């Protein structure tokens, strides 16, 4: 087995443990969670994606909110180059033009 396969196998085991933890405390109807990992092999002839995940959501709205938050939180914020006017505004501005 490759390191990726070993990792995904162990990740799946840990994900099962997280689901068991949720069940242990009987929080399936209160807690939204998403745990996942993926690996893509960009072969032109036959791309391959390996995915392992588990999730729980009392409602699809809760799940959508969690996924949107995760996406926003992981987007990289590119700050302006130090010393530029935009850098000074970001660093010391108060959101107004004055």
C-alpha positions in Angstrom: 0.0 0.0 0.0 1.1 3.5 -0.7 1.4 6.2 2.0 -1.8 7.9 0.6 -3.7 4.6 0.8 -2.5 4.0 4.4 -3.3 7.5 5.4 -6.9 7.3 3.9 -7.4 4.0 5.6 -6.3 5.4 9.0 -8.3 8.6 8.4 -11.4 6.5 7.8 -10.9 4.7 11.1 -10.5 8.0 12.9 -13.7 9.3 11.1 -15.6 6.3 12.4 -14.3 7.2 15.9 -15.6 10.7 15.6 -19.0 9.4 14.5 -19.0 7.0 17.5 -18.2 10.0 19.8 -21.2 11.9 18.4 -23.4 8.8 19.1 -21.9 8.3 22.5 -23.1 11.7 23.7 -26.4 11.3 21.7 -25.8 14.6 19.8 -26.7 13.4 16.3 -29.7 15.8 16.3 -27.7 18.7 17.7 -24.3 18.7 16.1 -23.3 19.3 12.5 -20.0 17.9 11.4 -18.0 17.3 8.3 -14.7 15.5 8.3 -13.0 14.7 5.0 -9.8 14.1 3.1 -9.1 13.7 -0.6 -6.2 13.1 -2.9 -6.3 13.7 -6.6 -4.0 12.1 -9.2 -4.0 14.3 -12.2 -3.4 11.7 -14.9 -4.5 13.1 -18.2 -5.8 9.7 -19.4 -7.5 8.7 -16.2 -7.7 11.2 -13.3 -8.3 9.5 -10.0 -9.8 11.0 -6.8 -9.6 9.1 -3.5 -12.0 10.5 -0.9 -12.7 9.5 2.7 -15.3 11.4 4.8 -18.1 11.2 7.3 -20.7 13.8 8.1 -23.7 14.4 10.2 -26.3 17.2 10.0 -29.6 17.6 11.8 -30.7 19.7 8.7 -29.3 20.5 5.3 -29.4 24.2 6.2 -27.0 23.5 9.1 -24.8 21.4 6.9 -24.7 24.1 4.1 -23.9 26.8 6.7 -20.9 24.7 8.0 -19.6 24.0 4.5 -19.9 27.7 3.6 -18.1 28.7 6.7 -15.3 26.2 6.1 -14.9 27.5 2.5 -14.7 31.1 3.6 -12.4 30.4 6.5 -9.9 28.6 4.2 -9.8 31.0 1.4 -6.5 32.8 1.3 -6.6 36.5 1.9 -4.0 38.3 -0.2 -3.0 41.4 1.7 -1.6 44.4 -0.2 2.2 44.8 -0.5 3.7 46.3 2.6 4.2 50.1 2.4 1.5 50.7 -0.3 -1.5 52.9 0.3 -3.8 49.9 0.5 -1.5 48.3 3.0 -1.6 51.4 5.2 -5.4 51.5 4.9 -5.7 47.9 5.9 -3.3 48.3 8.8 -4.6 51.5 10.2 -7.8 52.4 8.4 -11.1 52.4 10.1 -13.2 51.5 7.0 -14.0 55.1 6.1 -12.5 57.4 3.5 -11.4 60.0 6.1 
